[in-house]
Amino acid sequence: MAEKQHSVTQVTKAVIPVAGLGTRFLPATKSTPKEMLPIVDKPAIQYVVEEAVAAGLDDVLMITGRNKRSIEDHFDRAYELEEALRVKKDFDRLDSVRASSELAQVHYVRQGEPRGLGHAVLCSAAHVGDEPFAVLLGDDLIDVREPLLKRMIEVRRTYGGSVIALMEVEPEQVSLYGCAAIQPTDEPDVVTVTDLVEKPSPDQAPSRWAIIGRYICDPEIFDVLRETPPGRGGEIQLTDALRELARNGSTGGGSVHGVLFRGKRYDTGNKIDYLRTVVEFACDRPDLAAEFLPWLSDFLAERESGPTR
């Protein structure tokens, strides 16, 4: 059985870094944050906040940057719009507009300059304090039927330390992720992480188990991040700090465990995967699928049988 840790502080806070420039989606992201790009009719960032809330994290801190004001506006009340919808008795849309402002207590801290994910997480230290906390990346959406974050919190409660979500990827994809060296535990979906390598070449990767954008961090991570030099890309990497904890962890909370995730994940970090995500979400929507799926089927058949325009 796993050894119980002394620290069983409940995880109630989520940190969501949203300060990135979104250069892969230019020119759309010149003035619109990539996190606000819609997945059908809801911005990607709202799905991430909803996931945090579903896992019991009702205190959300977003690490923002320049030109991110629309994110704050989205999670605030829109009184004029709400009143217009109320007058029209358009109560379904009124409820959808109010939903984002009622999800959680959302706070904001600015990352003054883009110095990497590790630096963004470090910007949350004053708000988080001496408590464990979750980090959710906005590029990764987890299917609502997959209780990944809840499971990670359970693993933290059992083993202490920090917990990362790991997903097996194809060999040619390992260079896009941080990859983990792992050892099994008594639980089939939990591993001990002994080393991490940020974006390795396939022949240098310790495994095909890659970090996806969900973390439960022990507050000890802040002390390590303060001493972590810039790494790949000249940025302070969260992976490097977790590697330090994995290799030299202490009984006070420094160990790192991984949850092996085999469920459904959507990537919105590049154009092709973003388009796939929008189509999949539309196909899963009861209010859209009946009309959208036959059109999509006809469209694909037409493209296969004739020349493209």
C-alpha positions as CSV (number, residue, x, y, z in Angstrom):
1,M,0.0,0.0,0.0
2,A,1.1,3.6,-0.6
3,E,2.6,5.3,2.4
4,K,0.3,8.1,3.7
5,Q,1.8,11.5,3.8
6,H,1.5,13.9,6.7
7,S,0.3,16.8,4.5
8,V,-3.4,16.3,3.5
9,T,-4.3,19.9,2.9
10,Q,-7.3,20.0,0.7
11,V,-6.7,21.3,-2.9
12,T,-9.1,24.2,-3.5
13,K,-7.2,26.5,-5.8
14,A,-6.6,26.3,-9.6
15,V,-4.0,28.3,-11.5
16,I,-4.6,28.8,-15.2
17,P,-1.8,30.4,-17.2
18,V,-3.2,32.5,-20.1
19,A,-0.4,35.0,-20.9
20,G,0.8,33.3,-24.1
21,L,0.8,35.3,-27.3
22,G,-1.0,32.7,-29.4
23,T,1.2,33.2,-32.4
24,R,0.1,29.9,-34.1
25,F,-3.3,31.5,-34.6
26,L,-2.3,34.9,-36.0
27,P,-3.8,37.1,-37.3
28,A,-6.9,36.0,-35.3
29,T,-5.0,36.4,-32.0
30,K,-3.6,39.8,-32.8
31,S,-6.3,41.3,-30.6
32,T,-8.3,38.3,-29.4
33,P,-6.7,35.9,-26.8
34,K,-6.3,32.4,-28.2
35,E,-8.1,31.2,-25.0
36,M,-11.2,33.0,-26.2
37,L,-11.4,31.3,-29.6
38,P,-14.7,29.5,-29.5
39,I,-15.3,25.7,-29.4
40,V,-18.6,26.0,-31.2
41,D,-20.2,28.7,-29.1
42,K,-18.2,28.7,-25.9
43,P,-14.6,29.9,-25.5
44,A,-12.0,27.3,-24.8
45,I,-11.0,28.9,-21.5
46,Q,-14.6,28.4,-20.1
47,Y,-14.3,24.6,-20.6
48,V,-11.1,24.7,-18.5
49,V,-12.7,26.6,-15.7
50,E,-15.7,24.3,-15.7
51,E,-13.4,21.4,-15.3
52,A,-11.7,22.9,-12.3
53,V,-15.0,23.7,-10.7
54,A,-16.3,20.2,-11.3
55,A,-13.2,18.9,-9.4
56,G,-14.1,21.1,-6.4
57,L,-11.7,24.0,-7.2
58,D,-13.8,27.1,-6.7
59,D,-10.8,29.5,-6.3
60,V,-9.3,30.2,-9.8
61,L,-6.3,32.4,-10.5
62,M,-5.5,33.3,-14.1
63,I,-2.0,34.4,-15.0
64,T,-2.7,37.0,-17.7
65,G,-0.7,39.3,-19.9
66,R,-1.3,42.2,-22.3
67,N,-4.4,42.2,-24.5
68,K,-6.1,39.6,-22.3
69,R,-8.8,41.9,-21.0
70,S,-11.6,40.1,-22.8
71,I,-10.9,37.0,-20.6
72,E,-11.7,39.1,-17.6
73,D,-14.8,40.5,-19.2
74,H,-16.0,37.1,-20.1
75,F,-16.0,36.0,-16.5
76,D,-17.6,39.2,-15.3
77,R,-21.2,40.3,-15.4
78,A,-22.5,41.9,-18.6
79,Y,-25.4,43.9,-17.3
80,E,-26.5,45.6,-20.5
81,L,-26.5,42.4,-22.4
82,E,-28.3,40.5,-19.6
83,E,-31.0,43.2,-19.5
84,A,-31.5,43.1,-23.2
85,L,-32.0,39.4,-23.1
86,R,-34.3,39.6,-20.2
87,V,-36.5,42.2,-22.0
88,K,-36.7,39.8,-25.0
89,K,-37.5,36.9,-22.6
90,D,-34.6,35.0,-24.2
91,F,-34.0,33.2,-21.0
92,D,-31.9,30.3,-22.5
93,R,-29.3,32.8,-23.8
94,L,-29.5,34.8,-20.6
95,D,-28.6,31.7,-18.5
96,S,-25.7,30.9,-20.8
97,V,-24.4,34.5,-20.5
98,R,-24.7,34.5,-16.7
99,A,-23.1,31.0,-16.4
100,S,-19.5,32.1,-16.9
101,S,-19.7,34.9,-14.3
102,E,-21.2,32.5,-11.7
103,L,-18.8,29.6,-12.1
104,A,-16.1,30.4,-9.6
105,Q,-14.3,33.2,-7.7
106,V,-11.9,34.2,-10.5
107,H,-8.8,36.3,-9.7
108,Y,-6.1,37.7,-12.0
109,V,-2.4,38.3,-11.8
110,R,-0.3,39.7,-14.7
111,Q,2.9,38.0,-15.9
112,G,5.0,41.0,-16.8
113,E,7.0,39.3,-19.5
114,P,6.8,35.9,-21.2
115,R,9.4,33.9,-19.3
116,G,7.9,30.5,-19.6
117,L,5.3,28.3,-17.8
118,G,7.5,27.9,-14.7
119,H,7.6,31.7,-14.3
120,A,3.9,31.9,-14.9
121,V,3.3,29.4,-12.1
122,L,5.7,31.3,-9.8
123,C,3.5,34.4,-10.3
124,S,0.8,32.6,-8.4
125,A,2.9,32.2,-5.2
126,A,1.4,35.1,-3.3
127,H,-2.2,34.0,-4.0
128,V,-1.6,30.2,-3.5
129,G,0.4,30.6,-0.3
130,D,1.4,27.4,1.5
131,E,-1.2,25.1,-0.1
132,P,-1.2,22.5,-2.8
133,F,-2.8,23.8,-6.0
134,A,-3.8,22.6,-9.5
135,V,-2.4,24.0,-12.7
136,L,-4.5,23.6,-15.9
137,L,-3.3,24.6,-19.3
138,G,-5.8,26.1,-21.6
139,D,-4.6,24.3,-24.7
140,D,-5.7,20.9,-23.3
141,L,-9.4,20.1,-22.9
142,I,-10.4,16.9,-21.1
143,D,-13.7,15.2,-21.9
144,V,-16.2,16.1,-19.2
145,R,-16.9,12.4,-18.7
146,E,-13.3,11.9,-17.6
147,P,-12.7,12.7,-13.9
148,L,-8.9,13.2,-14.4
149,L,-8.5,16.1,-12.1
150,K,-10.5,14.5,-9.3
151,R,-8.3,11.4,-9.6
152,M,-5.1,13.5,-9.5
153,I,-6.4,15.1,-6.3
154,E,-7.0,11.7,-4.8
155,V,-3.5,10.6,-5.7
156,R,-2.1,13.7,-4.1
157,R,-4.1,12.9,-0.9
158,T,-2.7,9.4,-0.8
159,Y,1.0,10.0,-1.8
160,G,1.6,13.7,-1.1
161,G,3.9,15.7,-3.2
162,S,3.1,16.7,-6.8
163,V,1.1,14.8,-9.3
164,I,1.2,15.1,-13.1
165,A,-1.1,13.8,-15.8
166,L,0.6,11.4,-18.3
167,M,-0.6,10.2,-21.6
168,E,1.1,7.8,-24.0
169,V,2.0,9.3,-27.3
170,E,3.4,8.0,-30.6
171,P,7.3,8.1,-30.8
172,E,7.3,10.9,-33.4
173,Q,5.3,13.1,-31.0
174,V,7.5,12.9,-27.9
175,S,9.5,15.9,-29.0
176,L,6.4,18.0,-28.5
177,Y,6.1,17.2,-24.8
178,G,7.9,16.7,-21.5
179,C,8.3,13.0,-21.1
180,A,8.6,11.0,-17.9
181,A,10.8,8.1,-16.6
182,I,8.4,6.1,-14.4
183,Q,8.2,3.2,-12.0
184,P,5.0,1.3,-11.2
185,T,3.1,1.5,-7.9
186,D,0.5,-0.9,-6.4
187,E,-2.2,1.1,-8.4
188,P,-2.4,0.4,-12.1
189,D,-3.0,4.0,-13.1
190,V,-0.4,5.6,-10.7
191,V,3.3,5.7,-11.3
192,T,6.3,7.2,-9.5
193,V,8.1,9.7,-11.6
194,T,11.9,9.4,-11.3
195,D,12.9,11.8,-14.1
196,L,11.5,14.2,-16.7
197,V,12.9,15.5,-20.0
198,E,11.5,18.5,-21.7
199,K,10.8,17.9,-25.4
200,P,13.3,15.2,-26.0
201,S,14.2,13.7,-29.4
202,P,12.7,10.2,-29.8
203,D,16.0,8.4,-29.1
204,Q,16.5,10.4,-25.9
205,A,13.0,10.1,-24.4
206,P,12.8,8.1,-21.2
207,S,9.4,6.8,-22.2
208,R,6.4,7.6,-24.4
209,W,4.4,8.8,-21.4
210,A,4.1,12.6,-21.9
211,I,2.9,15.3,-19.6
212,I,-0.4,16.8,-20.6
213,G,-1.7,20.1,-19.3
214,R,-2.9,19.0,-15.8
215,Y,-0.8,19.2,-12.6
216,I,-1.3,19.1,-8.9
217,C,1.7,21.0,-7.4
218,D,3.0,20.9,-3.8
219,P,3.8,24.4,-2.6
220,E,7.4,23.3,-2.4
221,I,7.5,23.9,-6.2
222,F,7.8,27.6,-5.6
223,D,11.2,27.3,-3.8
224,V,12.5,25.1,-6.6
225,L,11.2,27.5,-9.3
226,R,12.9,30.4,-7.7
227,E,16.2,28.6,-8.2
228,T,15.5,27.1,-11.6
229,P,17.5,28.7,-14.4
230,P,16.1,29.3,-17.8
231,G,16.0,26.1,-19.8
232,R,14.7,25.1,-23.3
233,G,13.9,28.2,-25.3
234,G,15.5,30.5,-22.7
235,E,12.4,30.1,-20.5
236,I,11.8,28.9,-17.0
237,Q,10.3,25.5,-17.4
238,L,7.9,23.9,-15.0
239,T,9.1,20.5,-16.2
240,D,12.6,21.4,-15.0
241,A,11.4,22.2,-11.5
242,L,9.3,19.0,-11.3
243,R,12.3,17.1,-12.5
244,E,14.3,18.5,-9.6
245,L,11.6,17.3,-7.2
246,A,11.3,13.9,-8.8
247,R,15.1,13.3,-8.6
248,N,15.7,14.9,-5.2
249,G,12.3,15.0,-3.5
250,S,12.0,15.1,0.2
251,T,9.6,13.5,2.6
252,G,8.1,17.0,3.1
253,G,6.2,16.9,-0.2
254,G,8.8,16.7,-2.9
255,S,7.9,13.4,-4.6
256,V,6.3,13.4,-8.0
257,H,3.7,10.8,-9.1
258,G,1.9,10.4,-12.4
259,V,-1.7,9.5,-13.3
260,L,-1.7,7.4,-16.5
261,F,-4.6,8.9,-18.5
262,R,-6.1,6.8,-21.2
263,G,-9.3,8.9,-21.8
264,K,-10.3,11.5,-24.3
265,R,-8.2,14.7,-24.6
266,Y,-8.7,17.5,-27.0
267,D,-5.7,19.7,-28.2
268,T,-6.5,23.2,-29.2
269,G,-2.9,24.4,-29.4
270,N,-2.6,24.3,-33.2
271,K,-4.9,24.9,-36.1
272,I,-5.4,21.3,-37.2
273,D,-6.2,20.0,-33.7
274,Y,-8.3,23.0,-33.0
275,L,-10.4,22.3,-36.1
276,R,-10.7,18.6,-35.1
277,T,-11.9,19.7,-31.7
278,V,-14.6,22.0,-33.0
279,V,-15.9,19.3,-35.3
280,E,-15.9,16.7,-32.5
281,F,-17.7,19.0,-30.1
282,A,-20.3,19.9,-32.8
283,C,-20.9,16.2,-33.5
284,D,-21.5,15.5,-29.8
285,R,-24.0,18.3,-29.3
286,P,-27.6,17.0,-29.3
287,D,-28.8,20.4,-30.5
288,L,-26.5,20.4,-33.5
289,A,-25.7,16.8,-34.4
290,A,-29.0,15.9,-36.2
291,E,-28.4,18.6,-38.8
292,F,-24.6,18.9,-38.7
293,L,-23.7,15.2,-39.1
294,P,-25.7,14.6,-42.3
295,W,-24.2,17.8,-43.8
296,L,-20.7,16.7,-42.8
297,S,-21.2,13.3,-44.3
298,D,-22.5,14.8,-47.6
299,F,-19.7,17.3,-47.7
300,L,-17.0,14.6,-47.2
301,A,-18.6,12.4,-49.9
302,E,-18.6,15.3,-52.3
303,R,-15.0,16.2,-51.6
304,E,-14.0,12.6,-52.2
305,S,-15.8,12.2,-55.5
306,G,-14.9,15.5,-57.1
307,P,-12.1,18.0,-57.5
308,T,-11.6,20.6,-54.7
309,R,-12.3,24.2,-55.4
